[in-house]
Amino acid sequence: MSDQRAGRKQNRGPAAAADNRRALVRAARELFTEQGFAVPFSAIARRAGVGQASLYRHFPDKSSLGIAVFDENLQSLEGLDLGLHEFLETIAGQARVSASLLEVLISTQSPAALELAARLRALIAGILERERLDQSVSIDDVAAAVSMIAFHTASSPASDAASRAIAIVEQGLLPR
């Protein structure tokens, strides 16, 4: 039999494994956006163009795949020198795309999810150091604001939901 079975390449080696993982995360992001978190796990493998064995080798369950999508979201923010407004807008944009994952991330108490939460808190701490916010504003306050904006943006059909939520949060956080 040839190296191509049913149109799929036989991928071997670390580079191929990394390519498969990236394809799975990309496919998951697309399908979670299109169909929600209830999308069949097998559909993600099909969209990525890999077999189910590859899917399970990288991600034992949908929660771990959802965490990988959030990890990419967080990586896109790390290293950027964002102000509060830009940070909140980026979070809102990510929430629109990853709406179905928000509840999963919050309900999962895995070490990976807790590590993501710690990284988010570190990002917020950096913003608080750079911004001139009221001294009484804490990391917990901004984290709560991020959650409110993300959930509101993800659940509201209004096209201006994110900008309105951000404006309200900024009124509460910025100096008077």
C-alpha positions as a printed Julia matrix, in Angstrom:
176×3 Matrix{Float64}:
   0.0    0.0    0.0
   1.27   3.51  -0.7
   2.29   6.11   1.86
  -0.93   7.91   1.21
  -4.0    6.16   2.51
  -7.43   7.63   1.92
  -5.82  10.9    0.92
  -3.9   11.25   4.19
  -0.14  11.52   4.37
   1.78   9.28   6.68
   3.25  11.87   9.05
   6.19  10.86  11.14
   8.61  12.73  13.31
   8.54  15.72  15.65
   7.9   18.29  12.92
   4.89  16.35  11.65
   3.58  15.94  15.2
   3.88  19.7   15.77
   2.11  20.35  12.45
  -0.69  17.96  13.46
  -1.08  19.67  16.83
  -1.3   23.12  15.21
  -3.84  21.8   12.69
  -5.94  20.31  15.5
  -5.96  23.55  17.51
  -6.84  25.57  14.4
  -9.64  23.15  13.5
 -10.95  23.19  17.07
 -11.0   27.0   17.11
 -12.95  27.06  13.84
 -15.43  24.34  14.82
 -15.98  25.64  18.36
 -16.79  29.01  16.79
 -19.11  27.51  14.17
 -20.86  24.8   16.21
 -20.03  25.36  19.86
 -18.24  23.11  22.3
 -20.65  20.23  21.61
 -19.04  19.62  18.2
 -18.06  15.94  17.88
 -14.42  15.29  18.7
 -14.11  13.26  15.49
 -15.17  16.3   13.44
 -12.16  18.17  14.75
  -9.82  15.41  13.58
 -11.51  15.39  10.15
 -11.27  19.18   9.79
  -7.58  19.04  10.78
  -6.93  16.27   8.26
  -5.52  13.87  10.85
  -6.67  10.54  12.23
  -8.41  10.12  15.56
  -5.32   8.43  17.0
  -3.37  11.62  16.37
  -6.13  13.67  17.97
  -6.13  11.54  21.12
  -2.34  11.44  21.22
  -2.28  15.23  21.5
  -5.53  15.83  23.39
  -7.19  13.16  25.57
 -10.46  15.13  25.73
 -12.18  18.27  24.45
 -11.37  20.2   27.61
  -7.64  19.79  27.02
  -8.16  20.93  23.43
 -10.16  23.94  24.63
  -7.34  24.8   27.02
  -4.9   24.63  24.08
  -7.05  27.15  22.18
  -7.03  29.46  25.22
  -3.28  28.94  25.56
  -2.82  30.26  22.02
  -5.07  33.21  22.86
  -2.95  34.0   25.89
   0.31  33.56  23.96
  -0.9   36.17  21.49
  -1.19  38.65  24.39
   2.04  37.82  26.2
   4.93  40.0   25.26
   2.69  42.77  23.97
   2.82  46.11  25.74
  -0.95  46.63  25.82
  -2.76  49.3   27.7
  -5.97  48.47  29.53
  -8.25  49.48  26.65
  -6.35  47.45  24.03
  -6.17  44.48  26.4
  -9.94  44.55  27.02
 -10.67  44.9   23.29
  -8.45  41.92  22.52
 -10.14  39.84  25.22
 -13.55  40.77  23.78
 -12.41  39.78  20.29
 -11.15  36.44  21.54
 -14.41  35.89  23.43
 -16.41  36.34  20.23
 -14.38  33.6   18.58
 -14.07  31.29  21.57
 -17.42  31.92  23.23
 -18.27  28.28  23.79
 -14.97  27.7   25.57
 -15.38  30.26  28.33
 -17.53  28.11  30.56
 -15.31  25.07  29.98
 -12.2   26.98  31.0
 -13.82  28.3   34.16
 -15.28  24.94  35.16
 -12.05  23.01  34.54
  -9.73  22.94  37.51
  -6.94  21.06  35.75
  -3.33  22.11  36.32
  -3.23  23.44  32.74
  -6.32  25.62  33.3
  -4.92  26.9   36.61
  -1.63  27.72  34.87
  -3.53  29.73  32.23
  -5.31  31.64  34.99
  -1.96  32.43  36.61
  -0.55  33.67  33.29
  -3.62  35.87  32.76
  -3.15  37.33  36.24
   0.51  38.07  35.39
  -0.61  39.92  32.25
  -3.08  41.93  34.3
  -0.38  42.72  36.89
   1.81  44.12  34.1
  -1.03  46.31  32.85
  -1.69  47.59  36.37
   2.0   48.54  36.68
   1.89  50.51  33.39
  -1.54  52.14  33.67
  -2.54  54.94  35.95
  -5.48  53.2   37.56
  -7.0   54.02  40.9
  -4.73  52.54  43.59
  -7.64  50.56  44.98
  -7.97  48.58  41.7
  -6.57  45.09  42.16
  -5.68  42.2   39.88
  -8.89  40.53  41.07
 -10.91  43.6   40.01
  -9.48  43.55  36.49
  -9.83  39.76  36.29
 -13.5   40.11  37.2
 -13.88  42.84  34.56
 -12.25  40.57  31.96
 -14.71  37.79  32.81
 -17.67  40.14  32.63
 -16.61  41.53  29.26
 -15.85  38.09  27.84
 -19.14  36.54  28.93
 -21.19  39.56  27.91
 -19.49  39.74  24.51
 -19.87  36.01  23.93
 -23.54  35.91  24.89
 -24.88  39.16  23.44
 -26.15  39.35  19.87
 -25.63  43.12  19.82
 -22.81  44.2   17.53
 -21.72  46.89  19.99
 -21.86  44.66  23.09
 -18.08  44.58  23.54
 -17.52  48.31  23.15
 -20.37  49.13  25.54
 -19.12  46.64  28.15
 -15.56  47.96  27.84
 -16.75  51.55  28.26
 -18.65  50.64  31.44
 -15.69  48.73  32.88
 -13.24  51.51  32.07
 -15.46  54.02  33.87
 -15.14  51.91  36.98
 -11.41  51.22  36.7
  -9.87  54.41  35.36
  -9.0   57.34  37.64
 -11.67  59.91  38.18
